[in-house]
Amino acid sequence: MTDYAKERLLEEVRKYHQQQSVQRVFEPGVSEIWPSGAVLDEDDRVALVEAALELRIAANVSSRKFESAFARYLGRRKAHLTNSGSSANLLAVSALTSPALEERALQPGDEVITVAAGFPTTVNPILQNGLVPVFIDVELGTYHPTVASIEAAIGPKTKAIIIAHALGNPYEVAEVAQLAKERGLWLIEDNCDAVGSTYDGKLTGTFGDMMTVSFYPAHHLTMGEGGCVLTSNLALARIVESMRDWGRDCWCEPGQDNKCLKRFQYQLGTLPYGYDHKYIFSHVGYNLKATDLQAALGLSQLAKIDEFCAARRANWKRLRDGLEGVKGLLLPRPTPRSDPSWFGFVITVEPDAPYTRKGLMDFLEDRKIGTRRFFAGNLTRHPAYFDKPHRVVGELRNSDIITDQTFWIGVYPGLTNEMLDYVIASIKEYVDDHS
């Protein structure tokens, strides 16, 4: 296809998008108000079609460009795309078990501190690597643990901490990072909800040894699916890349040969000298790569990240201001010294409120206002974890309250002021009718 023909075709794609994107009039109680979702424009559609026209069906030029641009945006030296945020967490935790880390490598039975009130994919990699999660409680309002509670959970077998910046609100990550450094612990920041959030003026994800991100449609940027592991530790980056790419020792890209100019001059393991380096494996790994189609969309989305984050902050503030003082609701608060790029607006119905969370959620859902639980609530109460090794520090009292009383509603950029005002009015109407 000639460049002229390609440009003509992509122009038709833009016209098609414009024809398909007629703004629908919002009808209260009829139109759905989603709690989350992707915001896609004509540039996104063109990016996908252009990558398809080039038949870039595996990781290729767009993947490398995205990794470089995303690492630069977040101030990390290396970024490695994955096929999901869950895979990013799996790779980050698995990397800490690499023999290449020598005495700092995590061994089966070592403990990793995390929170009970969260999402399974932050915790599952701990168990999948034969490690032991140590569950601690969180505070209501911020929905994060305190530094003191993390320190109290450290035991002789504790080797790492992995905690998510839940719903975009940073935890006290500078202090946690300092604690981890003093105690010789690894710190992984699950930043899947919080791209663009800051703590002490620094972007979240820049404090720990590694950070992870998800590009599922609910998140700040989307590739449809996809995720990323970022770090400034080049040794960890090399391990992540190896484990993501089947566990191989070679660092050549697929389709690339002999970048080191020594492809047939290695002697590793008990293999014969000169064994093809492209087929020497130094880790028990996976194939968790993303595709260029995903990365092309990611590049288009990344160009809008500041706009997306600003919309999330404005929508959260509109809800917070509109619901201030509503009886029986504990409203969210940002962690001190933070500026969250919010993922959602979390609400806890007070235990002594004259109505229930279920009643309020049912009322909102009947009005086409989408709601979500605070993820899994207390993970230790789920059947998947009953027979799994773990340690609990404290009573997890707030995690139980979250399980029973907490939910969240949307702040994503696809929501309009009219939609948000309808959400506010609906909540107030329900509370007034049941007070």
C-alpha positions as CSV (number, residue, x, y, z in Angstrom):
1,M,0.0,0.0,0.0
2,T,1.4,3.4,-0.9
3,D,1.7,6.2,1.6
4,Y,-1.0,8.1,-0.2
5,A,-3.4,5.2,-0.2
6,K,-2.7,4.6,3.5
7,E,-3.4,8.3,4.4
8,R,-6.7,8.2,2.4
9,L,-7.8,5.1,4.2
10,L,-6.9,6.5,7.7
11,E,-8.8,9.7,6.8
12,E,-11.9,7.5,6.1
13,V,-11.4,5.9,9.5
14,R,-11.5,9.3,11.1
15,K,-14.7,10.1,9.2
16,Y,-16.2,6.7,10.3
17,H,-15.4,7.5,13.9
18,Q,-17.0,10.9,13.7
19,Q,-20.1,9.3,12.2
20,Q,-20.3,6.7,15.0
21,S,-19.6,9.1,17.8
22,V,-22.8,11.2,17.8
23,Q,-23.2,12.6,21.3
24,R,-26.2,10.9,22.9
25,V,-28.5,13.0,25.1
26,F,-28.3,12.0,28.8
27,E,-31.6,10.7,30.1
28,P,-31.7,10.5,33.9
29,G,-32.8,7.0,35.0
30,V,-32.5,5.7,31.4
31,S,-28.9,6.3,30.3
32,E,-26.4,4.2,32.0
33,I,-23.8,5.9,34.2
34,W,-20.8,3.5,34.3
35,P,-18.4,3.3,37.3
36,S,-15.5,3.0,34.9
37,G,-14.7,2.7,31.2
38,A,-12.4,3.6,28.4
39,V,-12.5,7.0,26.7
40,L,-11.6,6.5,23.1
41,D,-11.4,9.1,20.3
42,E,-10.6,9.1,16.6
43,D,-6.9,9.1,17.2
44,D,-7.2,5.9,19.1
45,R,-9.2,4.2,16.3
46,V,-6.7,5.4,13.7
47,A,-3.8,4.1,15.8
48,L,-5.3,0.7,15.9
49,V,-6.1,0.6,12.2
50,E,-2.6,1.8,11.3
51,A,-0.9,-0.9,13.3
52,A,-3.2,-3.4,11.7
53,L,-2.4,-2.2,8.2
54,E,1.3,-2.7,9.0
55,L,0.4,-6.2,10.3
56,R,2.4,-5.6,13.5
57,I,0.7,-8.5,15.3
58,A,3.5,-9.2,17.8
59,A,5.5,-6.9,20.0
60,N,7.4,-4.5,17.7
61,V,8.1,-0.9,17.1
62,S,5.0,0.5,18.9
63,S,5.8,-1.6,21.9
64,R,9.3,-0.3,22.2
65,K,8.1,3.3,21.7
66,F,5.5,2.9,24.3
67,E,7.9,1.4,26.8
68,S,10.3,4.2,26.3
69,A,7.7,7.0,26.5
70,F,5.9,5.5,29.5
71,A,9.2,5.0,31.4
72,R,10.1,8.7,30.6
73,Y,6.6,9.9,31.8
74,L,7.0,8.0,35.1
75,G,10.7,8.8,35.6
76,R,11.8,5.1,35.5
77,R,14.7,3.8,33.6
78,K,13.0,0.7,32.2
79,A,9.5,-0.4,31.4
80,H,8.3,-3.8,30.2
81,L,4.9,-4.3,28.6
82,T,2.9,-7.3,29.7
83,N,-0.4,-8.8,28.6
84,S,-2.2,-7.6,31.8
85,G,-1.8,-5.8,35.1
86,S,-2.2,-9.2,36.8
87,S,0.8,-10.5,34.8
88,A,2.7,-7.4,35.7
89,N,2.2,-8.2,39.4
90,L,3.2,-11.8,38.8
91,L,6.4,-10.8,37.1
92,A,7.3,-8.2,39.7
93,V,7.0,-10.7,42.6
94,S,8.5,-13.5,40.7
95,A,11.5,-11.3,39.8
96,L,12.3,-11.1,43.5
97,T,12.8,-14.9,43.7
98,S,15.5,-14.9,41.0
99,P,18.8,-16.6,41.9
100,A,20.5,-13.7,40.2
101,L,19.6,-11.6,43.3
102,E,21.8,-14.0,45.4
103,E,21.3,-13.5,49.2
104,R,18.4,-11.0,48.6
105,A,16.4,-13.5,46.5
106,L,13.1,-14.5,48.2
107,Q,12.8,-18.1,49.1
108,P,9.7,-20.3,49.6
109,G,8.2,-19.5,53.0
110,D,9.4,-15.9,53.1
111,E,6.8,-13.4,54.0
112,V,5.4,-10.4,52.0
113,I,3.3,-7.7,53.7
114,T,0.2,-6.7,52.0
115,V,-3.4,-5.6,52.9
116,A,-6.4,-7.7,53.5
117,A,-8.8,-5.2,51.8
118,G,-7.8,-5.3,48.2
119,F,-7.8,-7.1,44.8
120,P,-6.6,-10.7,44.5
121,T,-4.0,-10.0,41.8
122,T,-1.9,-8.1,44.3
123,V,-1.9,-11.1,46.6
124,N,-2.0,-14.1,44.3
125,P,1.6,-13.8,43.0
126,I,2.8,-14.1,46.6
127,L,1.1,-17.5,46.9
128,Q,2.0,-18.5,43.4
129,N,5.7,-18.1,44.2
130,G,5.5,-20.2,47.4
131,L,5.7,-17.1,49.6
132,V,3.4,-16.2,52.6
133,P,1.2,-13.1,52.5
134,V,1.0,-11.1,55.8
135,F,-2.4,-9.4,55.9
136,I,-2.8,-6.1,57.7
137,D,-5.7,-3.8,58.2
138,V,-6.4,-0.3,56.6
139,E,-7.9,2.9,57.8
140,L,-11.3,4.0,56.8
141,G,-11.4,7.1,54.7
142,T,-8.0,6.7,53.1
143,Y,-8.3,2.9,52.9
144,H,-4.6,2.4,53.4
145,P,-2.5,1.0,56.2
146,T,-0.4,3.2,58.4
147,V,3.4,3.1,58.4
148,A,3.2,1.9,62.1
149,S,0.9,-1.0,61.2
150,I,3.3,-2.1,58.4
151,E,6.3,-1.9,60.8
152,A,4.4,-3.9,63.4
153,A,3.8,-6.7,60.9
154,I,7.5,-7.1,60.1
155,G,8.8,-10.4,61.4
156,P,12.0,-12.5,61.0
157,K,10.8,-14.0,57.7
158,T,9.5,-10.7,56.2
159,K,11.4,-9.9,53.0
160,A,9.1,-7.6,50.9
161,I,6.1,-5.3,50.8
162,I,3.5,-5.0,48.0
163,I,0.6,-2.6,48.5
164,A,-1.7,-1.0,45.9
165,H,-2.5,2.7,45.8
166,A,-6.1,1.8,46.1
167,L,-8.6,3.8,44.0
168,G,-5.9,6.2,43.1
169,N,-5.2,7.4,46.6
170,P,-1.6,7.1,47.5
171,Y,-0.5,5.5,50.8
172,E,2.3,7.1,52.8
173,V,4.7,5.7,50.2
174,A,7.7,7.8,51.0
175,E,7.7,6.7,54.6
176,V,7.0,3.1,53.6
177,A,9.9,3.2,51.2
178,Q,12.2,4.5,53.9
179,L,11.0,1.8,56.3
180,A,11.7,-0.8,53.6
181,K,15.2,0.6,53.0
182,E,16.0,0.5,56.7
183,R,14.8,-3.0,57.2
184,G,16.3,-4.4,54.0
185,L,12.9,-5.2,52.4
186,W,11.8,-5.0,48.7
187,L,8.9,-2.6,48.0
188,I,6.6,-3.1,45.0
189,E,4.1,-0.4,44.3
190,D,0.9,-1.7,42.7
191,N,0.1,1.5,40.8
192,C,-2.7,0.1,38.6
193,D,-5.3,2.5,40.1
194,A,-3.1,5.5,40.4
195,V,-1.2,6.6,37.3
196,G,-0.7,10.3,37.6
197,S,-1.2,10.4,41.4
198,T,1.5,12.2,43.4
199,Y,2.8,12.0,47.0
200,D,5.1,14.7,48.4
201,G,5.1,16.1,44.8
202,K,6.5,12.9,43.3
203,L,4.5,10.5,41.0
204,T,3.5,7.3,42.7
205,G,5.4,4.3,41.4
206,T,8.7,6.2,41.7
207,F,9.4,5.3,45.4
208,G,9.6,1.5,45.3
209,D,12.0,-1.0,43.7
210,M,9.3,-1.8,41.1
211,M,5.9,-0.5,40.1
212,T,3.1,-2.2,38.2
213,V,0.4,-0.8,36.0
214,S,-2.8,-2.1,34.3
215,F,-4.2,-1.0,31.0
216,Y,-7.6,-2.7,31.4
217,P,-10.4,-0.4,30.1
218,A,-11.3,0.6,33.6
219,H,-7.9,2.2,34.2
220,H,-6.4,5.6,33.5
221,L,-5.0,4.4,30.2
222,T,-6.2,1.5,28.2
223,M,-4.9,-1.0,25.6
224,G,-8.0,-3.2,26.0
225,E,-5.8,-5.5,28.0
226,G,-2.2,-5.1,29.0
227,G,0.0,-4.0,31.8
228,C,3.6,-2.9,32.6
229,V,6.4,-3.4,35.1
230,L,8.7,-0.4,35.6
231,T,11.9,0.0,37.6
232,S,15.1,2.0,37.7
233,N,17.0,-1.1,39.0
234,L,18.6,-2.5,35.8
235,A,19.3,-5.9,37.4
236,L,15.6,-6.2,38.3
237,A,14.6,-5.0,34.8
238,R,16.7,-7.7,33.2
239,I,15.1,-10.4,35.4
240,V,11.6,-9.1,34.5
241,E,12.4,-9.2,30.8
242,S,13.8,-12.7,31.0
243,M,10.8,-14.0,33.0
244,R,8.3,-12.3,30.7
245,D,10.0,-13.7,27.6
246,W,9.9,-17.4,28.4
247,G,12.8,-17.2,30.9
248,R,15.4,-17.0,28.2
249,D,18.9,-15.6,28.9
250,C,19.1,-13.8,25.5
251,W,18.1,-10.1,25.3
252,C,17.5,-9.9,21.6
253,E,14.0,-8.9,20.5
254,P,12.0,-11.5,18.6
255,G,13.2,-11.3,15.0
256,Q,16.5,-9.9,16.1
257,D,19.7,-12.0,16.1
258,N,23.1,-11.7,17.7
259,K,22.8,-8.2,19.2
260,C,25.6,-9.1,21.6
261,L,27.8,-10.4,18.7
262,K,28.4,-13.5,20.8
263,R,25.3,-15.6,20.0
264,F,27.4,-18.8,19.6
265,Q,30.1,-18.1,22.1
266,Y,28.4,-18.8,25.4
267,Q,28.8,-21.6,27.9
268,L,26.1,-21.6,30.5
269,G,24.8,-24.4,32.7
270,T,26.0,-27.8,31.5
271,L,25.2,-26.9,27.9
272,P,28.0,-27.3,25.3
273,Y,30.1,-24.3,24.4
274,G,28.5,-22.3,21.6
275,Y,24.9,-23.4,22.3
276,D,22.6,-20.9,20.6
277,H,22.1,-18.1,23.2
278,K,18.6,-17.5,21.9
279,Y,17.6,-20.8,23.3
280,I,19.4,-20.7,26.7
281,F,17.1,-20.3,29.6
282,S,18.2,-18.7,32.9
283,H,14.8,-18.5,34.6
284,V,11.6,-20.5,34.9
285,G,9.5,-17.9,32.9
286,Y,6.4,-17.3,30.9
287,N,5.2,-15.7,27.7
288,L,3.5,-12.6,29.1
289,K,4.2,-10.1,26.3
290,A,1.7,-7.6,24.8
291,T,1.2,-7.0,21.1
292,D,1.9,-4.0,18.9
293,L,-1.8,-3.4,18.3
294,Q,-2.2,-2.9,22.1
295,A,0.9,-0.7,22.2
296,A,-0.3,1.5,19.3
297,L,-3.5,2.2,21.2
298,G,-1.4,2.8,24.4
299,L,0.7,5.4,22.7
300,S,-2.4,7.3,21.5
301,Q,-3.9,7.1,25.0
302,L,-0.6,8.3,26.7
303,A,-0.8,11.5,24.8
304,K,-4.0,12.3,26.7
305,I,-2.9,11.2,30.2
306,D,-2.8,14.8,31.7
307,E,-6.3,15.5,30.3
308,F,-7.6,12.2,31.8
309,C,-6.1,12.8,35.2
310,A,-7.5,16.3,35.3
311,A,-11.0,15.0,34.5
312,R,-10.8,12.4,37.3
313,R,-9.7,14.9,39.8
314,A,-12.5,17.3,38.8
315,N,-15.2,14.6,38.9
316,W,-14.1,13.4,42.3
317,K,-14.2,16.9,43.7
318,R,-17.7,17.5,42.3
319,L,-18.9,14.3,44.0
320,R,-17.1,15.2,47.2
321,D,-18.5,18.7,47.4
322,G,-22.0,17.6,46.5
323,L,-22.1,14.8,49.1
324,E,-20.5,16.7,52.0
325,G,-22.6,16.4,55.1
326,V,-25.0,13.7,53.9
327,K,-26.1,11.7,56.9
328,G,-24.7,8.3,57.4
329,L,-22.0,8.4,54.8
330,L,-18.2,8.3,55.4
331,L,-16.7,10.1,52.5
332,P,-13.2,9.5,51.1
333,R,-10.3,11.7,52.0
334,P,-6.9,12.0,50.2
335,T,-3.8,10.9,52.1
336,P,-2.0,14.0,53.5
337,R,0.6,15.4,51.1
338,S,-1.0,13.6,48.2
339,D,-2.7,14.7,45.0
340,P,-4.6,11.6,43.8
341,S,-5.5,10.9,40.2
342,W,-8.6,9.1,41.4
343,F,-9.8,5.8,40.1
344,G,-13.2,5.9,41.9
345,F,-15.2,7.6,44.6
346,V,-15.4,5.3,47.6
347,I,-18.3,5.5,50.1
348,T,-18.7,3.7,53.4
349,V,-22.2,3.6,54.9
350,E,-21.8,4.1,58.6
351,P,-22.7,1.0,60.7
352,D,-25.3,3.1,62.6
353,A,-26.8,4.7,59.5
354,P,-30.7,4.3,59.3
355,Y,-30.3,2.5,55.9
356,T,-28.0,-0.1,54.5
357,R,-25.3,-0.3,51.8
358,K,-27.4,-2.8,50.0
359,G,-30.4,-0.6,50.0
360,L,-28.5,2.4,48.7
361,M,-26.6,0.4,46.0
362,D,-29.9,-1.3,44.8
363,F,-31.5,2.2,44.6
364,L,-28.6,3.5,42.5
365,E,-28.5,0.5,40.3
366,D,-32.3,0.8,39.6
367,R,-31.5,4.3,38.4
368,K,-28.8,3.0,36.0
369,I,-26.0,4.3,38.2
370,G,-23.3,1.7,38.2
371,T,-21.7,0.8,41.6
372,R,-18.9,-1.5,42.6
373,R,-17.8,-3.1,45.9
374,F,-14.4,-2.2,47.3
375,F,-12.9,-5.0,45.3
376,A,-12.8,-8.2,47.3
377,G,-13.3,-6.6,50.7
378,N,-11.5,-8.8,53.3
379,L,-9.6,-11.3,51.2
380,T,-9.1,-13.7,54.2
381,R,-12.9,-14.3,54.1
382,H,-12.9,-15.7,50.6
383,P,-12.9,-19.5,50.0
384,A,-9.8,-19.3,47.7
385,Y,-7.6,-18.4,50.7
386,F,-9.0,-20.5,53.5
387,D,-6.4,-23.3,53.1
388,K,-3.5,-21.1,51.9
389,P,-0.6,-20.2,54.1
390,H,-0.8,-16.7,55.5
391,R,-0.4,-14.6,58.6
392,V,-2.8,-12.0,59.9
393,V,-1.7,-9.1,62.1
394,G,-4.5,-7.5,64.1
395,E,-8.2,-8.0,63.9
396,L,-8.8,-6.7,60.4
397,R,-11.8,-4.8,61.9
398,N,-11.9,-2.1,59.2
399,S,-11.4,-4.7,56.4
400,D,-14.6,-6.3,57.7
401,I,-16.4,-3.0,57.7
402,I,-15.3,-2.5,54.1
403,T,-16.6,-5.9,53.2
404,D,-20.0,-5.1,54.7
405,Q,-20.5,-1.4,54.3
406,T,-18.3,0.0,51.5
407,F,-18.7,0.6,47.7
408,W,-17.6,3.0,45.1
409,I,-18.9,5.0,42.1
410,G,-17.3,6.4,39.0
411,V,-15.2,9.4,38.3
412,Y,-13.7,8.4,35.0
413,P,-13.4,11.0,32.2
414,G,-16.4,9.8,30.3
415,L,-18.8,11.2,32.9
416,T,-20.4,14.6,32.5
417,N,-21.4,17.1,35.1
418,E,-25.0,16.3,34.4
419,M,-24.4,12.7,35.2
420,L,-22.5,13.4,38.3
421,D,-25.2,15.9,39.6
422,Y,-27.8,13.1,39.0
423,V,-25.7,10.7,41.0
424,I,-25.5,13.3,43.9
425,A,-29.2,14.0,43.7
426,S,-30.1,10.3,43.7
427,I,-27.9,9.6,46.8
428,K,-29.4,12.5,48.7
429,E,-32.9,11.5,47.7
430,Y,-32.4,8.0,49.0
431,V,-30.8,9.2,52.3
432,D,-33.6,11.8,52.9
433,D,-36.3,9.1,52.3
434,H,-34.7,6.7,54.8
435,S,-33.6,9.1,57.6
